Amino acid sequence: MANETMEKVGAIRPTLFIGLGGTGKEVLLHLRRKFYERFDEPKLPCTAFLWIDTDTRDVMAQGERIDEIYQEVRFNEEERLPLLEGRVSSLSDVFNT
């Protein structure tokens, strides 16, 4: 009986979700919000998240502040990977680093 259930559901595998930039952050936050709304947890035990960006502040892509639910699912320090220190004002700043 347990094997039949596993065949219907599928195997559970560890999954790393990676988001790049502001849009990647919003997609990951939306996914974490769905987990939170359904399971009351921002992530499942078999999942991990990594957000890679030049600006890892707690704001949305357009600079607006995140709401209360997003506060519950926001990334911790281990899930953030800043690409550059500070802000980039031009492409020459990227290539001179």
C-alpha positions, 0 to 999 in steps of 0.5 A: 500500500505504501509503495502505491502511494509513493508511485502516485505522489512521487519521490521526495527529493531535496531541492534548491531553489535559486533566484537571480536578481530582484525578479528572482527574489520576488519569485522565490518569495512568492513560492515561500509565501505559498508554502507558508499559506499552505503549511504554515512554514516558509519552506519544507524540510527538503527544500533550500533557497538561495537568492543571488543579487547585487542588492540584498536589502529587504525590499521588493524589486521596485523598492517598495517595502515588503508586507507582513506576510513577506516579513514571515517568509523573508530570507535569512543571512545564509540564504542571501548571496550578495554579488558586490558590496554596496551599490553599482552605479554603472557597468564600469563599477562592475568591471573595475571590481 
